[in-house]
Amino acid sequence: MSKTFSAIWENAYGLLVDDGSLALGALAAVAITWLFAVIATAAFEQLGGGLLLVMICVLVLANLYTAGRRIRHTRSLE
């Protein structure tokens, strides 16, 4: 059981910390949300949080997909 949690932790850490594209994407999502909040009218300002949530979710899903393809490709070479 401990090995399972250790493997999950190592993979999550590698995904979130070692992957620079995820970090840059998160910074870009925050910047886009900030611009939206500055430019949007008062009626649309409340949508900024939802916009950030959607962008971060899409970013994480895209990163998981890319990591899965990379792992699948590495395993097929072995």
Helices and strands as residue ranges (DSSP letters): H 2-13, I 14-18, H 20-39, G 45-47, H 48-77
